[in-house]
């Protein structure tokens, strides 16, 4: 059973489920880029955002090696702007 199929019990309300995504990279790629973090901030993952993230991951993998960058996706019932 996933979050979309979970039963709602007495006193509970159905919350909106948001699809969020971010770009992650290996520690080695992060170090080469002189970045302190190995991931970007979470964003609401609408189709346009996902396409932009895919393009950025392709560019990162071309420059820093296959598998150095990827997209991490999650579902959350929270406001996506609070997932940092």
C-alpha positions in Angstrom: 0.0 0.0 0.0 1.4 3.4 -0.9 0.5 6.8 0.5 -2.2 7.4 -2.2 -4.0 4.2 -1.1 -3.6 4.6 2.7 -7.0 4.6 4.5 -8.1 7.7 6.3 -9.1 7.0 9.9 -11.4 8.9 12.2 -10.0 12.3 12.9 -7.6 12.3 10.0 -7.8 14.3 6.9 -6.6 13.6 3.4 -3.6 15.8 2.5 -2.4 16.8 -0.9 0.5 14.6 -2.1 3.3 16.5 -3.8 5.9 15.0 -6.1 9.2 16.7 -5.4 12.7 16.3 -7.0 16.2 17.5 -6.7 19.6 16.9 -8.4 22.2 14.9 -6.5 25.8 14.3 -7.3 28.7 12.2 -6.0 31.0 13.8 -3.3 33.8 13.7 -5.9 31.8 15.7 -8.4 30.7 18.2 -5.6 34.4 18.7 -4.6 35.4 19.3 -8.3 32.6 21.8 -8.6 33.7 23.4 -5.3 30.2 23.0 -3.9 29.5 22.5 -0.2 26.5 20.2 -0.8 25.9 17.1 -2.9 22.3 18.1 -3.7 20.1 21.0 -4.8 17.0 22.2 -2.9 13.8 20.2 -3.3 11.4 21.5 -6.0 7.9 20.7 -7.0 8.4 18.3 -9.8 6.1 19.3 -12.6 6.9 18.1 -16.1 8.8 21.3 -17.0 11.0 21.2 -13.9 11.7 17.5 -14.4 12.8 18.2 -18.0 15.1 20.9 -16.8 16.6 18.6 -14.1 17.1 15.9 -16.7 19.0 18.3 -19.0 21.2 19.4 -16.0 21.9 15.8 -15.1 22.9 15.0 -18.6 25.3 18.0 -18.7 26.8 17.0 -15.3 27.3 13.4 -16.3 29.0 14.5 -19.6 31.4 16.8 -17.7 32.0 14.7 -14.5 31.4 11.1 -15.7 28.6 8.7 -16.1 26.6 8.3 -12.8 28.0 11.4 -11.2 24.6 13.2 -11.2 21.1 11.9 -10.8 17.6 13.0 -9.9 16.1 12.0 -6.6 12.3 12.0 -6.4 9.9 11.7 -3.5 6.3 12.0 -2.6 5.4 14.2 0.3 2.2 15.3 2.0 4.0 18.5 3.2 4.2 21.8 1.4 7.1 21.3 -1.1 8.6 24.6 -0.1 9.3 23.3 3.4 11.3 20.3 2.1 14.8 21.6 2.2 
